[in-house]
């Protein structure tokens, strides 16, 4: 007698679908330990606003506070770029540069 075998569809690894917040929790616990043990105040929370369901932070670290960096990405020294899909439409290589604050 022949049996039918059925395999579940293969899904991508769990890590490709979920953001890992472990480092964030570890940093919060470290900050809490330093605060409790050495009476050193933890970093100030980040100042941000929410506009049309989009989180916006200032580009100035002194105004923003907190520990989160802001990254500006430039392509050929421009903040905006446009490309077409497909290998036939390739343009000369572009230069990408990131500025972190």
C-alpha positions as CSV (number, residue, x, y, z in Angstrom):
1,X,0.0,0.0,0.0
2,X,1.3,3.4,-0.9
3,X,1.1,6.3,1.5
4,X,1.1,9.9,0.6
5,X,3.6,12.1,2.4
6,X,2.9,15.7,2.9
7,X,5.4,18.3,4.0
8,X,4.5,21.6,5.4
9,X,5.5,24.6,3.2
10,X,9.0,25.8,4.1
11,X,9.0,29.2,5.6
12,X,11.9,31.6,5.8
13,X,13.8,31.5,9.1
14,X,12.0,33.1,12.0
15,X,14.8,35.7,12.2
16,X,13.9,37.1,8.8
17,X,10.4,38.0,9.8
18,X,10.9,39.4,13.3
19,X,13.1,42.2,14.6
20,X,15.4,41.2,17.4
21,X,15.1,43.6,20.4
22,X,17.5,41.6,22.6
23,X,20.2,44.3,22.5
24,X,17.7,47.0,23.4
25,X,16.6,45.1,26.5
26,X,20.2,44.3,27.5
27,X,21.2,48.0,27.2
28,X,18.2,49.0,29.4
29,X,19.2,46.5,32.0
30,X,22.8,47.7,32.0
31,X,21.6,51.3,32.4
32,X,19.4,50.3,35.2
33,X,22.2,48.4,37.0
34,X,24.6,51.4,36.7
35,X,21.8,53.7,38.0
36,X,21.0,51.5,41.0
37,X,24.6,50.5,41.9
38,X,26.5,53.7,41.1
39,X,23.7,56.3,41.3
40,X,24.5,57.4,37.7
41,X,21.3,58.6,35.9
42,X,20.4,56.7,32.8
43,X,20.5,58.4,29.4
44,X,17.7,60.8,28.7
45,X,14.9,59.3,26.5
46,X,14.9,60.3,22.9
47,X,12.8,63.3,21.9
48,X,10.6,62.5,19.0
49,X,7.3,63.4,17.4
50,X,4.8,61.3,15.4
51,X,3.5,62.9,12.2
52,X,0.9,61.0,10.2
53,X,1.9,57.7,11.9
54,X,5.6,58.3,11.1
55,X,8.1,58.7,13.9
56,X,10.4,61.7,13.3
57,X,13.5,62.6,15.3
58,X,15.6,65.7,14.9
59,X,18.9,65.5,13.1
60,X,20.7,67.2,16.0
61,X,22.0,64.8,18.7
62,X,22.0,67.5,21.3
63,X,18.3,68.2,20.8
64,X,17.3,64.6,20.2
65,X,19.0,63.2,23.3
66,X,18.9,59.5,24.0
67,X,21.2,56.9,22.5
68,X,19.7,56.3,19.1
69,X,21.7,57.5,16.1
70,X,20.2,59.2,13.1
71,X,21.5,58.2,9.7
72,X,21.4,60.3,6.6
73,X,22.0,58.5,3.4
74,X,23.4,60.2,0.3
75,X,23.6,58.8,-3.3
76,X,26.0,60.8,-5.5
77,X,25.8,63.6,-2.9
78,X,22.0,63.8,-3.1
79,X,19.4,62.8,-0.6
80,X,17.1,61.5,-3.3
81,X,17.7,59.1,-6.2
82,X,15.7,57.3,-8.8
83,X,16.5,54.1,-10.5
84,X,14.9,51.8,-13.1
85,X,14.6,48.1,-12.6
86,X,16.5,45.7,-14.9
87,X,20.0,45.1,-15.9
88,X,19.5,46.6,-19.4
89,X,19.0,50.1,-17.9
90,X,22.1,50.2,-15.7
91,X,23.7,53.5,-15.2
92,X,27.3,54.1,-14.1
93,X,28.1,53.0,-10.5
94,X,26.7,55.3,-7.9
95,X,28.5,56.5,-4.7
96,X,26.7,55.9,-1.5
97,X,27.7,57.8,1.7
98,X,26.1,57.7,5.2
99,X,26.4,60.4,7.8
100,X,25.7,59.4,11.4
101,X,24.9,61.7,14.3
